[in-house]
Amino acid sequence: MLSESFNTAGGNTLPAGWSRIAQQGSANWVVQNFPVLSSGSGSYYLQLTDPDAGAPNTVELRLPAISTQGRSNLKLSYYSRWDGIEGRVGRVQYSLDGGASWTNIRTTPYDNNKFPSPLPAGLTQEILPLPAAAENQASVLIRFWFTDNNNTGTMQWQLDDIVVYADNDIGIVDMLTPTRPACGFSYGAAEPIRLRLRNHSNESITLQNLPINVVISGPTSAVYTDVIFTTPTVIAPSTSVDVTLPTTANMQLDGTYTFIIEADLAGDGYLANNVFTRSETQVIVLADNLYY
């Protein structure tokens, strides 16, 4: 739904749709790459510096509005380093009414806490489940909010690699076979069905005994369910795996075959990408059972 590493923003420019709002004072979020701080993507990150002196500071980093329609098991992942002192308050919040009101997702360890000792050399990943109320909404706002409560003392807060996603999100992105046969060749009575599945989540998924529902309509029709990954198989975030179904397709007869194939993962966070549809045509031109 949203993924930002800030590496393509250029200088101190925020990506499109992002905003930094100084509600009070002059402190604000800046995009920088020095000093070098390790995170998931490295390079550029966001930093808020609250100076020792001057007016009180209250500032927010607001993400673009996100549609969560049709999605469940929502999570927010980000890399953070809180170099805080007493009296400072940092919160992660969401809004369902365009920013008129905000609800906390996380306060600790930011509220009134000192920096951890020793301070980490880089940013640490944090993963927060979003409340069920944020699911299936036309517009959800998320912000990182900070105030120094008019306290003195310099502190910093760094953020990077902010991702909002539906957990357990597997989708079929391609049917590798059957495909259009070469000139002079034909489909047979036992065509293998090979699929490409993608983990759209930001976390690894372990699959075992995944049902695949298959509907084939055409000169020869079939409806059945295959089970793949009979042993546990780990798919890393944003990566794909190819798998051949146990059952083949009978495509000997001339005509168009339409495949509707669904990955039926229990608790899938986004059902809209579970179904893959494609048609393949067998046309007899030269002789019986030959495709040209």
C-alpha positions in Angstrom: 0.0 0.0 0.0 2.9 2.4 0.8 6.6 2.0 0.9 9.2 4.8 1.2 13.0 4.7 1.7 13.5 8.4 1.0 16.5 7.6 -1.3 14.9 9.2 -4.4 13.5 12.3 -2.8 16.6 14.4 -3.7 18.1 16.8 -1.2 15.7 17.9 1.5 12.6 17.2 -0.6 9.9 14.9 0.7 8.3 12.4 -1.7 5.0 13.4 -3.2 2.1 13.3 -0.8 4.3 13.4 2.3 4.2 16.5 4.6 6.0 17.9 7.6 3.9 20.2 9.7 5.5 22.5 12.3 2.6 23.2 14.7 4.8 25.2 17.0 8.4 26.4 16.8 11.0 26.0 14.0 12.2 22.3 14.4 11.2 20.1 11.5 12.0 16.8 9.7 14.9 16.9 7.2 16.0 14.4 4.6 19.8 13.7 5.0 22.4 11.0 4.6 25.0 12.2 7.0 26.1 11.0 9.5 25.8 7.6 8.0 23.3 5.5 10.0 22.4 2.0 9.0 18.8 1.0 8.3 17.0 -1.4 6.0 17.8 0.5 2.8 20.7 2.7 4.0 21.6 6.0 2.5 19.0 8.8 3.1 16.8 9.0 6.2 14.6 11.5 8.0 15.9 13.4 11.1 14.2 15.6 13.5 16.5 17.7 15.7 15.0 19.5 18.7 17.5 22.3 19.7 18.5 23.1 23.2 17.2 26.6 23.2 14.5 28.6 21.5 10.7 28.4 21.3 8.8 25.2 22.2 8.6 22.7 19.3 5.6 20.6 18.2 6.0 18.9 14.8 4.5 16.1 12.8 5.6 13.9 9.8 2.4 12.9 8.0 2.2 10.1 5.4 0.1 10.3 2.3 -3.5 9.2 2.7 -3.8 5.4 2.3 -6.8 3.4 1.1 -7.2 0.1 3.0 -10.3 -1.0 1.3 -10.4 -4.8 1.0 -7.4 -5.2 3.3 -7.0 -6.7 6.7 -4.1 -7.7 9.1 -2.6 -4.2 8.5 0.8 -3.4 9.8 3.2 -0.4 9.9 6.9 -1.1 9.7 9.6 1.5 10.0 13.2 2.0 11.2 13.7 4.4 14.1 16.4 5.8 16.4 15.2 7.8 19.4 17.9 9.9 20.9 15.6 11.4 23.5 15.7 13.1 26.9 13.2 13.7 29.7 10.1 15.7 28.8 10.1 14.8 25.1 7.0 13.0 23.7 7.0 11.1 20.4 3.9 9.3 19.2 2.8 7.2 16.2 -0.9 7.9 15.5 -3.6 7.3 12.9 -6.8 9.2 11.9 -9.9 8.1 10.1 -11.5 11.6 9.8 -8.9 13.5 7.7 -6.8 14.5 10.7 -9.6 16.1 12.8 -8.8 13.5 15.6 -5.9 11.1 16.2 -5.5 7.8 18.0 -2.3 6.5 19.3 -0.7 3.4 17.8 2.4 3.6 19.9 3.8 6.0 22.6 6.4 4.0 24.4 9.4 4.0 24.4 9.1 7.6 23.2 7.1 9.3 25.9 9.3 11.1 28.3 12.1 8.6 27.9 15.8 9.1 27.7 17.8 7.6 24.8 18.8 3.9 25.3 22.2 3.4 26.7 24.3 2.8 24.7 22.6 4.5 21.8 22.3 2.2 18.8 24.8 2.9 15.9 21.9 2.6 13.4 18.2 2.5 13.1 16.1 -0.4 14.5 13.1 -1.9 12.8 9.8 -1.6 14.6 6.6 -3.4 13.4 3.2 -2.2 14.7 -0.1 -3.8 14.1 -2.7 -1.3 13.0 -6.1 -1.4 14.8 -8.9 -3.3 13.2 -10.8 0.1 12.9 -8.2 1.1 10.2 -9.1 -1.9 7.9 -11.3 -1.5 4.8 -11.2 2.3 4.9 -11.3 4.7 2.0 -8.7 7.0 3.6 -6.4 6.4 6.6 -3.8 9.0 7.8 -0.7 8.1 9.8 1.7 10.5 11.4 4.8 10.6 13.6 4.1 13.4 16.1 6.6 15.1 18.5 6.6 17.7 21.2 9.3 18.9 23.5 6.9 20.3 26.1 9.1 23.5 26.2 12.0 21.5 27.8 15.6 22.3 27.1 18.3 20.0 25.9 19.1 18.8 22.3 17.7 15.5 21.0 17.2 13.8 17.7 14.7 11.3 16.2 15.6 9.4 13.0 13.1 7.5 10.7 13.6 5.4 7.5 12.0 2.7 5.4 8.3 3.4 6.3 6.0 0.7 5.0 2.3 0.1 5.4 1.1 -3.3 4.3 -1.4 -6.2 4.7 0.3 -9.1 6.4 0.0 -12.7 4.9 -0.6 -11.4 1.4 0.0 -14.1 -1.3 -1.0 -13.5 -4.9 -0.8 -15.4 -8.2 1.1 -13.0 -10.5 1.6 -15.3 -13.6 0.7 -18.6 -15.2 4.0 -19.8 -16.8 2.5 -22.8 -18.5 0.5 -23.7 -20.5 1.4 -20.9 -23.0 0.8 -20.5 -26.7 2.6 -23.4 -28.4 5.2 -22.9 -31.1 4.1 -23.0 -34.7 3.4 -26.6 -35.8 2.9 -27.9 -32.3 -0.2 -28.6 -30.3 -1.4 -28.8 -26.7 -1.8 -32.3 -25.3 -3.9 -34.3 -22.9 -1.7 -33.6 -19.9 -0.5 -30.0 -20.0 1.4 -28.9 -16.8 0.1 -25.8 -15.0 2.9 -23.8 -13.6 2.2 -20.7 -11.5 4.2 -17.8 -10.1 3.2 -16.8 -6.6 4.4 -13.6 -5.0 4.6 -12.6 -1.3 3.2 -9.1 -1.3 3.8 -8.7 2.4 6.7 -7.0 4.1 7.4 -10.1 6.2 8.4 -13.7 5.3 5.6 -16.1 4.9 5.8 -19.9 5.6 3.4 -21.8 3.3 2.4 -25.4 3.8 -0.6 -27.3 2.3 -1.8 -24.2 0.4 -5.0 -25.0 -1.5 -5.1 -23.8 -5.2 -8.6 -23.7 -6.7 -8.7 -24.3 -10.4 -11.6 -23.8 -12.9 -10.9 -24.6 -16.5 -13.7 -23.8 -19.0 -13.6 -24.7 -22.7 -13.8 -27.7 -25.0 -12.6 -29.8 -22.0 -13.7 -28.4 -18.6 -12.5 -29.1 -15.1 -13.0 -27.9 -11.5 -10.8 -29.1 -8.8 -8.5 -28.1 -5.9 -4.8 -28.9 -5.7 -2.6 -28.6 -2.7 0.9 -27.3 -3.0 3.8 -26.9 -0.6 3.3 -30.2 1.3 6.4 -29.3 3.3 7.0 -25.9 4.8 8.3 -23.3 2.3 9.5 -19.9 3.3 8.9 -17.0 0.8 10.8 -13.8 1.6 9.2 -10.4 1.5 8.5 -9.1 -2.1 9.8 -12.2 -3.7 8.2 -14.9 -5.9 8.3 -18.6 -6.2 7.3 -20.9 -9.1 5.3 -24.1 -8.5 3.8 -26.8 -10.8 0.3 -28.0 -9.8 0.0 -31.8 -9.3 -3.0 -32.0 -11.7 -2.5 -31.4 -15.5 -4.9 -29.8 -18.0 -6.4 -31.7 -20.9 -6.2 -29.3 -23.9 -6.3 -31.7 -26.9 -9.5 -30.4 -28.4 -9.7 -27.3 -30.6 -11.0 -24.1 -28.9 -10.3 -21.6 -26.2 -9.6 -22.6 -22.7 -10.1 -20.1 -19.8 -8.2 -20.7 -16.6 -9.4 -19.1 -13.3 -7.0 -20.0 -10.6 -7.2 -18.9 -6.9 -4.7 -19.2 -4.1 -6.7 -19.9 -1.0 -4.5 -18.8 1.9 -6.2 -18.7 5.3 -6.1 -15.2 6.8 -4.9 -13.6 3.6 -4.7 -9.8 4.1 -5.8 -8.9 0.6 -8.0 -11.2 -1.4 -8.1 -9.1 -4.6 -4.8 -10.4 -5.9 -5.5 -14.1 -5.1 -7.2 -14.9 -8.4 -5.5 -15.2 -11.8 -7.4 -15.5 -15.1 -6.1 -16.2 -18.6 -7.3 -17.8 -21.8 -5.3 -20.0 -24.2 -6.5 -21.0 -27.6 -5.9 -24.2 -29.6 -6.7 -23.7 -33.3 -6.4 -26.6 -35.8 -5.1 -25.3 -39.1 -2.7 -27.7 -40.8 -4.1 -31.0 -39.5 -5.9 -32.5 -36.6 -4.4 -31.4 -33.2 -1.8 -29.1 -34.8 -1.6 -25.4 -33.7 -0.2 -22.9 -36.2 
